[in-house]
Amino acid sequence: MGDTLTCMSCGLDKTESVVHGGSYILRCAACGEAVVATSFMAMLHSEHEWAAFIDSGPGKVPRPEALIARGPLHQISTAINVAACNGNPIRLIPEKMD
């Protein structure tokens, strides 16, 4: 078994991170098909920095004005939950590490 996730629908191995309805989802960047999902709560203890945006759709770069919050998930989870509870899928983009 390899270390990449491949979309079963289109075969692409590029994924995007999305929070929707309390789930953390890796979706295909081409067709939007969910590749794998887990509870958003399971991701909260990661110290990695993220940028959270209102999702603009598979493969689309979020607009700067769609930014919700930046930082470790445990610090920005309230802002993400508020936006997600309003029915918005939230796109998570990892910030570059120094």
Phi, psi and omega in degrees: 000133181279178181257013176247154177257127182248135178292130179286339182277315186238350176087358179288146180249024177254125182242162175232148179264133181221141170253127180211125177057036179085002179251146173260120188236134166263120180243159177292131180288342181269306187252349178085001179294136177292128179265315178205151179218153174211176177290138175300326179300327180293341183265349190297335185273002176291135178270358181296145179276138180230157168246128181251129182231153165297128186294136179256002178113161183303130176077356181265140178281127180296145177285147180304325181288351178272000180297132177259311183194163175227143175139186175297147184303323182294337178271334183251005185297325180296314178298320178296315181297319179299312180294321180292325179293340176277007177092005181272128167291141183246124178271127176254128179238123179295138177279150178294137177269143179283000000 
